Amino acid sequence: MAEEVQNASVNVPWSMLVTTLINGAMGFGMVLAVLFVTVDIESVLQSPVAALGFPYIQIFRDSVGSAGGATAMTVILLIMTVCGAISALATASRLIWAFARDRGLPFWRHVSKVQAGSSIPVYAVVIASLTACVIGLINIGSSAAFNVVISLSVTSLYASYIITESFLLYRRCCTSGIRARNSIDDTTEPGVLVWGPFHLPGVFGIMVNVFAVCFGVVVFVFSFFPVAYRTDAAGMNYSVLMTAAVVGFSVVYYVVWARKEFQGPVVEVEVSGDDA
């Protein structure tokens, strides 16, 4: 979605940084408040709402002393969840549309279409919505199967981090480096990587990259481990199976079809009136 942001090379990094700091501070404060009002953890875990998977409702009721107050606080969480789901849907559909525009998805000609009147990628929104609904329905039949599917999110997230950070570290240390941003033409020259205005140069940037890669590798490896030493089929972590399946499908799809269509991300260049 950075393509739709003005001065994205500056505003997007700052928004990510500020969002992390604000949410981290507020989340830490919320954790302290919950720990302060949670007097008896065992009674909370044994409550009827905890059996349904919502122990925080019992914490609300114990802290305010009334069912009405707990309901009001739960409604606030529901509203926040709905708002977060809308943002997640917008992000997911935008990513699907962008990848389809770059010819990286099956049926990209249809998925990349944008509705003329509203400028909304309807097909991408429908795909993201149906995918979320299907994944949610899996939990009705089997919670183990549901956990198998969603386990892919952690490994995929950190795999994307490790790949990009590793290539950046390679360009820093094993090549001629990254070019300074001298002109707008540098950003469109093939094979040239230029610094944006928001970066950490020198040895400090390399240290951050090394730490990020090492941390990502540790989390990626341990994300395949089960949560308990002795486990069964229902509690087993099937992340490695899902990750291997997705990687295998992606490789086969690229070799058989996508390499004939996908040529890399589409670079949009603003043309001035003199060049038109």
Secondary structure, 3 states (H helix, E strand, C coil): CHHHCCCHHHHHHHHHHHHHHHHHHHHHHHHHHHHHHCCCHHHHHCCHHHHCCCHHHHHHHHHHCCHHHHHHHHHHHHHHHHHHHHHHHHHHHHHHHHHHHCCCCCCHHHHCCCCCCCCCCHHHHHHHHHHHHHHHHHHHHCHHHHHHHHHHHHHHHHHHHHHHHHHHHHHHHCCCCCECCCCHHHHHCCCCCECCCCCCCHHHHHHHHHHHHHHHHHHHHHCCCCCCCCCCCCCCCCHHHHHHHHHHHHHHHHHHHHHHHCCCCCCCCCCCCCCC
